[in-house]
């Protein structure tokens, strides 16, 4: 059964397995050993980052959720209840990643759908998502969850444009 959970010590072995997989293909630049050494600190950072009062200066408050299937870490969803000019241009309210071995299996669509439920729970009515113009999989995930294309923008230092999509949550039914 798929479920969206808050990061917790219970899932350490599962995420370390995913970190090794992502690092092996060059997607995450942290080694499993370095991740394991910082795991407890990261959990504290996640808890602190949720609240605007406790978020470090200059850090936009966010919440991380992990998609789990039984004892397997499938993916990560980051929800930013409020965005600033930087995230309005490129980044948006929601970001997500699915581990490589679980891609093209429908998990990204489910992950985003569950994330939209979390956004609704936080009284958001409209959310922005962005993806690289070359990321066909992410485009399909966003569009299948009701994403309406607004425009493509150039991001300084990046070779590809970012596609910007809005999802109106008040026009969708909870799944």
BAMI-424336 format. One line per field, with one value per atom (N, C-alpha, C): residue number from 1; residue in one letter; atom name; x, y, z. Coordinates in nm, 2 decimals, m for minus. Layout:
residues N
pos: (NUM;...)
code: (A;...)
site: (CA;...)
east: (X;...)
north: (Y;...)
up: (Z;...)
***
This chain:
residues 175
pos: (1;1;1;2;2;2;3;3;3;4;4;4;5;5;5;6;6;6;7;7;7;8;8;8;9;9;9;10;10;10;11;11;11;12;12;12;13;13;13;14;14;14;15;15;15;16;16;16;17;17;17;18;18;18;19;19;19;20;20;20;21;21;21;22;22;22;23;23;23;24;24;24;25;25;25;26;26;26;27;27;27;28;28;28;29;29;29;30;30;30;31;31;31;32;32;32;33;33;33;34;34;34;35;35;35;36;36;36;37;37;37;38;38;38;39;39;39;40;40;40;41;41;41;42;42;42;43;43;43;44;44;44;45;45;45;46;46;46;47;47;47;48;48;48;49;49;49;50;50;50;51;51;51;52;52;52;53;53;53;54;54;54;55;55;55;56;56;56;57;57;57;58;58;58;59;59;59;60;60;60;61;61;61;62;62;62;63;63;63;64;64;64;65;65;65;66;66;66;67;67;67;68;68;68;69;69;69;70;70;70;71;71;71;72;72;72;73;73;73;74;74;74;75;75;75;76;76;76;77;77;77;78;78;78;79;79;79;80;80;80;81;81;81;82;82;82;83;83;83;84;84;84;85;85;85;86;86;86;87;87;87;88;88;88;89;89;89;90;90;90;91;91;91;92;92;92;93;93;93;94;94;94;95;95;95;96;96;96;97;97;97;98;98;98;99;99;99;100;100;100;101;101;101;102;102;102;103;103;103;104;104;104;105;105;105;106;106;106;107;107;107;108;108;108;109;109;109;110;110;110;111;111;111;112;112;112;113;113;113;114;114;114;115;115;115;116;116;116;117;117;117;118;118;118;119;119;119;120;120;120;121;121;121;122;122;122;123;123;123;124;124;124;125;125;125;126;126;126;127;127;127;128;128;128;129;129;129;130;130;130;131;131;131;132;132;132;133;133;133;134;134;134;135;135;135;136;136;136;137;137;137;138;138;138;139;139;139;140;140;140;141;141;141;142;142;142;143;143;143;144;144;144;145;145;145;146;146;146;147;147;147;148;148;148;149;149;149;150;150;150;151;151;151;152;152;152;153;153;153;154;154;154;155;155;155;156;156;156;157;157;157;158;158;158;159;159;159;160;160;160;161;161;161;162;162;162;163;163;163;164;164;164;165;165;165;166;166;166;167;167;167;168;168;168;169;169;169;170;170;170;171;171;171;172;172;172;173;173;173;174;174;174;175;175;175)
code: (X;X;X;X;X;X;X;X;X;X;X;X;X;X;X;X;X;X;X;X;X;X;X;X;X;X;X;X;X;X;X;X;X;X;X;X;X;X;X;X;X;X;X;X;X;X;X;X;X;X;X;X;X;X;X;X;X;X;X;X;X;X;X;X;X;X;X;X;X;X;X;X;X;X;X;X;X;X;X;X;X;X;X;X;X;X;X;X;X;X;X;X;X;X;X;X;X;X;X;X;X;X;X;X;X;X;X;X;X;X;X;X;X;X;X;X;X;X;X;X;X;X;X;X;X;X;X;X;X;X;X;X;X;X;X;X;X;X;X;X;X;X;X;X;X;X;X;X;X;X;X;X;X;X;X;X;X;X;X;X;X;X;X;X;X;X;X;X;X;X;X;X;X;X;X;X;X;X;X;X;X;X;X;X;X;X;X;X;X;X;X;X;X;X;X;X;X;X;X;X;X;X;X;X;X;X;X;X;X;X;X;X;X;X;X;X;X;X;X;X;X;X;X;X;X;X;X;X;X;X;X;X;X;X;X;X;X;X;X;X;X;X;X;X;X;X;X;X;X;X;X;X;X;X;X;X;X;X;X;X;X;X;X;X;X;X;X;X;X;X;X;X;X;X;X;X;X;X;X;X;X;X;X;X;X;X;X;X;X;X;X;X;X;X;X;X;X;X;X;X;X;X;X;X;X;X;X;X;X;X;X;X;X;X;X;X;X;X;X;X;X;X;X;X;X;X;X;X;X;X;X;X;X;X;X;X;X;X;X;X;X;X;X;X;X;X;X;X;X;X;X;X;X;X;X;X;X;X;X;X;X;X;X;X;X;X;X;X;X;X;X;X;X;X;X;X;X;X;X;X;X;X;X;X;X;X;X;X;X;X;X;X;X;X;X;X;X;X;X;X;X;X;X;X;X;X;X;X;X;X;X;X;X;X;X;X;X;X;X;X;X;X;X;X;X;X;X;X;X;X;X;X;X;X;X;X;X;X;X;X;X;X;X;X;X;X;X;X;X;X;X;X;X;X;X;X;X;X;X;X;X;X;X;X;X;X;X;X;X;X;X;X;X;X;X;X;X;X;X;X;X;X;X;X;X;X;X;X;X;X;X;X;X;X;X;X;X;X;X;X;X;X;X;X;X;X;X;X;X;X;X;X;X;X;X;X;X;X;X;X;X;X;X;X;X)
site: (N;CA;C;N;CA;C;N;CA;C;N;CA;C;N;CA;C;N;CA;C;N;CA;C;N;CA;C;N;CA;C;N;CA;C;N;CA;C;N;CA;C;N;CA;C;N;CA;C;N;CA;C;N;CA;C;N;CA;C;N;CA;C;N;CA;C;N;CA;C;N;CA;C;N;CA;C;N;CA;C;N;CA;C;N;CA;C;N;CA;C;N;CA;C;N;CA;C;N;CA;C;N;CA;C;N;CA;C;N;CA;C;N;CA;C;N;CA;C;N;CA;C;N;CA;C;N;CA;C;N;CA;C;N;CA;C;N;CA;C;N;CA;C;N;CA;C;N;CA;C;N;CA;C;N;CA;C;N;CA;C;N;CA;C;N;CA;C;N;CA;C;N;CA;C;N;CA;C;N;CA;C;N;CA;C;N;CA;C;N;CA;C;N;CA;C;N;CA;C;N;CA;C;N;CA;C;N;CA;C;N;CA;C;N;CA;C;N;CA;C;N;CA;C;N;CA;C;N;CA;C;N;CA;C;N;CA;C;N;CA;C;N;CA;C;N;CA;C;N;CA;C;N;CA;C;N;CA;C;N;CA;C;N;CA;C;N;CA;C;N;CA;C;N;CA;C;N;CA;C;N;CA;C;N;CA;C;N;CA;C;N;CA;C;N;CA;C;N;CA;C;N;CA;C;N;CA;C;N;CA;C;N;CA;C;N;CA;C;N;CA;C;N;CA;C;N;CA;C;N;CA;C;N;CA;C;N;CA;C;N;CA;C;N;CA;C;N;CA;C;N;CA;C;N;CA;C;N;CA;C;N;CA;C;N;CA;C;N;CA;C;N;CA;C;N;CA;C;N;CA;C;N;CA;C;N;CA;C;N;CA;C;N;CA;C;N;CA;C;N;CA;C;N;CA;C;N;CA;C;N;CA;C;N;CA;C;N;CA;C;N;CA;C;N;CA;C;N;CA;C;N;CA;C;N;CA;C;N;CA;C;N;CA;C;N;CA;C;N;CA;C;N;CA;C;N;CA;C;N;CA;C;N;CA;C;N;CA;C;N;CA;C;N;CA;C;N;CA;C;N;CA;C;N;CA;C;N;CA;C;N;CA;C;N;CA;C;N;CA;C;N;CA;C;N;CA;C;N;CA;C;N;CA;C;N;CA;C;N;CA;C;N;CA;C;N;CA;C;N;CA;C;N;CA;C;N;CA;C;N;CA;C;N;CA;C;N;CA;C;N;CA;C;N;CA;C;N;CA;C;N;CA;C;N;CA;C;N;CA;C;N;CA;C;N;CA;C;N;CA;C;N;CA;C;N;CA;C;N;CA;C;N;CA;C;N;CA;C;N;CA;C;N;CA;C;N;CA;C;N;CA;C)
east: (0.08;0.00;0.09;0.06;0.13;0.08;0.18;0.14;0.24;0.20;0.29;0.31;0.44;0.48;0.57;0.58;0.68;0.81;0.92;1.05;1.06;1.11;1.13;1.23;1.29;1.40;1.36;1.23;1.18;1.22;1.23;1.25;1.40;1.49;1.63;1.69;1.67;1.73;1.67;1.54;1.47;1.53;1.55;1.60;1.75;1.82;1.96;1.98;1.89;1.89;1.86;1.77;1.73;1.85;1.91;2.02;2.13;2.16;2.27;2.23;2.10;2.06;2.07;2.03;2.04;2.18;2.26;2.40;2.48;2.44;2.51;2.49;2.38;2.36;2.39;2.45;2.49;2.38;2.26;2.15;2.17;2.22;2.24;2.39;2.44;2.59;2.63;2.54;2.57;2.58;2.69;2.70;2.61;2.57;2.49;2.56;2.69;2.76;2.74;2.76;2.75;2.60;2.51;2.37;2.33;2.38;2.36;2.41;2.53;2.60;2.52;2.45;2.38;2.22;2.18;2.04;1.96;2.01;1.94;1.94;2.05;2.05;1.95;1.94;1.85;1.70;1.67;1.54;1.50;1.60;1.58;1.56;1.64;1.63;1.49;1.44;1.31;1.21;1.21;1.12;1.12;1.24;1.26;1.21;1.23;1.20;1.05;0.97;0.82;0.76;0.81;0.75;0.83;0.76;0.83;0.90;0.85;0.92;1.05;1.06;1.18;1.27;1.22;1.30;1.42;1.54;1.66;1.64;1.71;1.69;1.73;1.65;1.67;1.62;1.56;1.51;1.36;1.30;1.16;1.10;1.00;0.94;0.89;0.92;0.87;0.85;0.78;0.76;0.80;0.87;0.91;0.82;0.78;0.71;0.78;0.77;0.83;0.72;0.72;0.63;0.69;0.61;0.66;0.56;0.61;0.53;0.59;0.51;0.56;0.69;0.80;0.93;1.02;0.96;1.05;1.02;1.13;1.12;1.11;1.00;0.97;1.01;0.98;1.01;0.99;1.02;1.02;0.93;0.85;0.77;0.80;0.83;0.85;0.74;0.67;0.56;0.60;0.59;0.61;0.48;0.42;0.29;0.28;0.40;0.41;0.54;0.53;0.65;0.69;0.82;0.87;0.89;0.95;0.97;1.06;1.16;1.25;1.17;1.09;1.01;0.89;0.85;0.74;0.80;0.92;0.98;1.02;1.08;1.13;1.13;1.05;1.05;0.91;0.83;0.69;0.67;0.54;0.50;0.54;0.55;0.57;0.68;0.77;0.88;0.87;0.92;0.91;1.02;1.06;1.15;1.11;1.12;1.10;1.23;1.26;1.39;1.39;1.51;1.52;1.45;1.46;1.41;1.26;1.19;1.05;0.99;1.07;1.02;0.94;0.85;0.77;0.68;0.64;0.55;0.43;0.41;0.29;0.31;0.43;0.45;0.45;0.51;0.51;0.38;0.28;0.15;0.08;0.10;0.04;0.10;0.24;0.31;0.26;0.24;0.19;0.05;m0.04;m0.18;m0.19;m0.11;m0.11;m0.05;0.04;0.10;m0.01;m0.09;m0.20;m0.30;m0.32;m0.41;m0.35;m0.22;m0.15;m0.16;m0.15;m0.16;m0.31;m0.40;m0.54;m0.56;m0.50;m0.51;m0.46;m0.36;m0.30;m0.37;m0.49;m0.58;m0.53;m0.44;m0.39;m0.50;m0.53;m0.63;m0.57;m0.44;m0.37;m0.23;m0.16;m0.02;0.05;0.17;0.26;0.36;0.38;0.48;0.57;0.69;0.78;0.86;0.90;0.99;1.07;1.18;1.27;1.19;1.21;1.13;1.17;1.28;1.33;1.28;1.21;1.16;1.02;1.01;0.88;0.80;0.86;0.79;0.73;0.80;0.74;0.63;0.65;0.54;0.41;0.42;0.30;0.24;0.33;0.28;0.20;0.25;0.19;0.06;0.06;m0.06;m0.17;m0.13;m0.23;m0.29;m0.23;m0.29;m0.35;m0.38;m0.46;m0.38;m0.25;m0.16;m0.20;m0.21;m0.24;m0.11;m0.06;0.06;0.04;0.13;0.13;0.23;0.36;0.46;0.59;0.69;0.83;0.92;1.01;1.10;1.24;1.32;1.47;1.52;1.60;1.66;1.81;1.86;2.00;2.09;2.18;2.28;2.23;2.11;2.06;2.04;2.07;2.06;1.92;1.83;1.70;1.60;1.49;1.39;1.31;1.25;1.15;1.01;0.93;0.79;0.72;0.62;0.55;0.40;0.35;0.21;0.14;0.02;m0.07;m0.17;m0.20;m0.31;m0.40;m0.53;m0.63;m0.69;m0.67;m0.71;m0.86;m0.91;m1.05;m1.14;m1.09;m1.17;m1.15;m1.07;m1.05;m1.12;m1.16;m1.22;m1.10;m1.12;m1.02;m1.03;m0.91;m0.90;m0.88)
north: (m0.12;0.00;0.12;0.22;0.34;0.44;0.51;0.61;0.72;0.84;0.96;0.98;0.97;0.98;1.10;1.14;1.24;1.17;1.23;1.17;1.13;1.01;0.96;0.86;0.83;0.73;0.59;0.56;0.43;0.40;0.50;0.48;0.50;0.50;0.52;0.42;0.29;0.19;0.20;0.23;0.24;0.36;0.47;0.59;0.57;0.51;0.48;0.40;0.30;0.22;0.30;0.40;0.48;0.58;0.63;0.73;0.66;0.53;0.46;0.44;0.42;0.40;0.54;0.65;0.78;0.82;0.80;0.84;0.76;0.64;0.55;0.60;0.67;0.72;0.87;0.93;1.07;1.17;1.12;1.22;1.29;1.23;1.29;1.29;1.40;1.40;1.37;1.31;1.27;1.11;1.06;0.92;0.86;0.74;0.68;0.69;0.68;0.69;0.83;0.93;1.07;1.10;1.05;1.07;1.00;0.88;0.81;0.89;0.95;1.02;1.15;1.21;1.33;1.31;1.18;1.15;1.22;1.21;1.27;1.42;1.48;1.62;1.67;1.59;1.62;1.62;1.52;1.51;1.63;1.68;1.80;1.92;1.93;2.04;2.04;1.92;1.91;1.96;1.92;1.97;2.12;2.17;2.32;2.39;2.34;2.41;2.43;2.35;2.36;2.49;2.54;2.66;2.79;2.89;3.02;3.07;3.04;3.09;3.03;2.90;2.82;2.80;2.83;2.81;2.90;2.85;2.93;3.06;3.16;3.29;3.26;3.31;3.29;3.16;3.07;2.95;2.96;2.94;2.94;2.82;2.83;2.71;2.61;2.48;2.37;2.25;2.15;2.02;1.92;1.82;1.70;1.58;1.51;1.38;1.27;1.15;1.04;0.95;0.90;0.80;0.67;0.59;0.45;0.35;0.24;0.12;0.01;m0.03;m0.13;m0.07;m0.14;m0.09;m0.03;0.00;0.06;0.21;0.29;0.43;0.45;0.51;0.53;0.67;0.77;0.91;1.01;1.13;1.25;1.36;1.42;1.53;1.65;1.77;1.89;1.98;2.03;2.12;2.25;2.36;2.50;2.57;2.58;2.65;2.79;2.86;3.00;3.00;3.07;3.09;3.23;3.25;3.39;3.41;3.52;3.55;3.45;3.40;3.30;3.17;3.12;3.00;3.02;3.15;3.18;3.17;3.21;3.20;3.06;2.99;2.85;2.77;2.67;2.59;2.55;2.66;2.64;2.59;2.55;2.51;2.36;2.28;2.14;2.09;2.01;1.95;1.80;1.71;1.57;1.50;1.38;1.29;1.15;1.06;0.92;0.85;0.75;0.68;0.61;0.60;0.55;0.42;0.32;0.19;0.19;0.29;0.30;0.40;0.45;0.55;0.47;0.54;0.49;0.37;0.38;0.28;0.34;0.48;0.54;0.61;0.58;0.64;0.79;0.85;1.00;1.06;1.00;1.05;1.04;0.93;0.91;1.00;1.01;1.10;1.25;1.30;1.43;1.44;1.35;1.35;1.35;1.28;1.28;1.41;1.47;1.60;1.71;1.70;1.80;1.79;1.67;1.65;1.72;1.71;1.78;1.93;1.98;2.13;2.17;2.09;2.12;2.13;2.04;2.03;2.16;2.22;2.35;2.47;2.45;2.55;2.63;2.56;2.62;2.60;2.70;2.68;2.67;2.70;2.70;2.68;2.59;2.56;2.56;2.61;2.61;2.50;2.43;2.33;2.37;2.34;2.36;2.24;2.22;2.12;2.16;2.09;2.12;2.09;2.16;2.14;2.00;1.94;1.81;1.70;1.73;1.62;1.58;1.50;1.46;1.38;1.30;1.23;1.32;1.42;1.51;1.60;1.63;1.70;1.62;1.49;1.41;1.39;1.38;1.37;1.49;1.61;1.74;1.75;1.72;1.74;1.64;1.52;1.42;1.45;1.54;1.58;1.72;1.76;1.88;2.01;1.99;2.11;2.18;2.31;2.39;2.47;2.45;2.52;2.67;2.74;2.89;2.94;2.90;2.95;2.88;2.91;2.86;2.98;2.96;3.07;3.03;3.13;3.10;3.12;3.03;3.04;3.06;3.16;3.20;3.07;3.05;2.94;2.80;2.79;2.66;2.66;2.54;2.53;2.51;2.46;2.44;2.53;2.55;2.64;2.56;2.63;2.57;2.59;2.49;2.50;2.52;2.62;2.65;2.61;2.54;2.48;2.52;2.56;2.59;2.48;2.44;2.34;2.41;2.43;2.49;2.38;2.38;2.28;2.29;2.41;2.42;2.37;2.34;2.29;2.14;2.08;1.94;1.87;1.75;1.67;1.60;1.58;1.50;1.36;1.30;1.16;1.06)
up: (0.00;0.00;0.00;m0.09;m0.09;0.01;0.07;0.17;0.17;0.20;0.21;0.36;0.40;0.54;0.56;0.69;0.72;0.75;0.71;0.74;0.89;0.91;1.05;1.06;1.18;1.19;1.14;1.15;1.11;0.96;0.88;0.74;0.69;0.79;0.76;0.66;0.69;0.60;0.46;0.45;0.32;0.24;0.30;0.22;0.19;0.28;0.25;0.12;0.11;m0.01;m0.14;m0.13;m0.24;m0.27;m0.16;m0.18;m0.26;m0.22;m0.30;m0.44;m0.47;m0.61;m0.69;m0.62;m0.69;m0.71;m0.61;m0.61;m0.72;m0.74;m0.83;m0.98;m1.00;m1.14;m1.15;m1.04;m1.04;m1.01;m0.96;m0.94;m0.81;m0.71;m0.58;m0.55;m0.50;m0.48;m0.34;m0.26;m0.13;m0.12;m0.06;m0.05;0.06;0.05;0.15;0.29;0.30;0.43;0.48;0.40;0.44;0.48;0.40;0.43;0.57;0.59;0.72;0.83;0.82;0.92;0.96;0.86;0.88;0.90;0.90;0.90;1.01;1.14;1.25;1.24;1.20;1.18;1.07;0.96;0.85;0.90;0.99;1.04;1.12;1.20;1.28;1.19;1.08;0.99;0.92;0.88;0.82;0.92;1.05;1.14;1.16;1.17;1.19;1.06;0.95;0.82;0.80;0.87;0.85;0.89;1.00;1.06;1.03;0.98;0.95;1.07;1.19;1.31;1.34;1.31;1.34;1.21;1.10;0.97;0.98;0.94;0.94;0.85;0.89;0.81;0.66;0.57;0.43;0.37;0.46;0.41;0.41;0.29;0.27;0.34;0.43;0.49;0.39;0.43;0.34;0.43;0.37;0.43;0.33;0.38;0.30;0.34;0.24;0.26;0.18;0.23;0.16;0.12;m0.01;m0.06;m0.03;0.05;0.09;0.04;0.00;m0.04;0.05;0.15;0.25;0.31;0.30;0.35;0.25;0.13;0.02;0.01;0.00;m0.02;m0.17;m0.21;m0.35;m0.40;m0.32;m0.37;m0.26;m0.30;m0.21;m0.27;m0.19;m0.23;m0.13;m0.19;m0.11;m0.13;m0.03;m0.04;0.03;m0.05;0.00;0.01;0.13;0.13;0.08;0.09;0.04;m0.04;m0.16;m0.24;m0.25;m0.28;m0.30;m0.45;m0.49;m0.63;m0.70;m0.63;m0.69;m0.72;m0.63;m0.66;m0.75;m0.75;m0.85;m0.99;m1.01;m1.14;m1.18;m1.08;m1.11;m0.98;m0.97;m0.85;m0.81;m0.78;m0.75;m0.61;m0.58;m0.45;m0.42;m0.53;m0.51;m0.60;m0.54;m0.61;m0.57;m0.66;m0.63;m0.71;m0.66;m0.73;m0.69;m0.79;m0.78;m0.80;m0.72;m0.73;m0.87;m0.93;m1.07;m1.10;m1.01;m1.03;m1.03;m0.98;m0.97;m1.07;m1.16;m1.26;m1.37;m1.44;m1.55;m1.50;m1.37;m1.32;m1.26;m1.28;m1.22;m1.09;m1.02;m0.89;m0.88;m0.98;m0.99;m0.99;m1.06;m1.07;m0.94;m0.87;m0.74;m0.63;m0.64;m0.55;m0.56;m0.68;m0.70;m0.65;m0.68;m0.64;m0.49;m0.42;m0.27;m0.22;m0.29;m0.25;m0.27;m0.38;m0.40;m0.28;m0.23;m0.11;0.01;0.02;0.13;0.12;m0.01;m0.03;0.00;m0.04;0.00;0.15;0.22;0.37;0.43;0.36;0.41;0.35;0.29;0.24;0.12;0.05;m0.08;m0.18;m0.27;m0.37;m0.51;m0.52;m0.65;m0.62;m0.70;m0.68;m0.81;m0.81;m0.92;m0.92;m1.03;m1.05;m1.17;m1.17;m1.28;m1.31;m1.44;m1.47;m1.59;m1.61;m1.73;m1.86;m1.96;m2.09;m2.14;m2.11;m2.16;m2.07;m1.96;m1.87;m1.91;m2.01;m2.06;m1.95;m1.87;m1.77;m1.67;m1.62;m1.53;m1.59;m1.71;m1.79;m1.78;m1.82;m1.82;m1.68;m1.58;m1.44;m1.40;m1.43;m1.39;m1.47;m1.60;m1.68;m1.64;m1.60;m1.56;m1.43;m1.35;m1.23;m1.24;m1.36;m1.38;m1.41;m1.43;m1.46;m1.59;m1.58;m1.70;m1.73;m1.85;m1.89;m1.89;m1.83;m1.84;m1.94;m1.91;m2.00;m1.98;m2.06;m2.04;m2.01;m1.92;m1.88;m1.88;m1.90;m1.90;m1.76;m1.72;m1.58;m1.60;m1.54;m1.55;m1.52;m1.61;m1.58;m1.62;m1.68;m1.72;m1.87;m1.93;m2.08;m2.13;m2.04;m2.09;m2.01;m2.08;m2.01;m1.91;m1.82;m1.72;m1.77;m1.77;m1.80;m1.67;m1.67;m1.55;m1.57;m1.47;m1.47;m1.34;m1.36;m1.24;m1.23;m1.10;m1.08;m0.98;m1.02;m0.94;m0.85;m0.72;m0.63;m0.60;m0.61;m0.58;m0.69;m0.80;m0.92;m0.93;m0.84;m0.84;m0.72;m0.74;m0.63;m0.56;m0.43;m0.36;m0.40;m0.43;m0.47;m0.36)
***
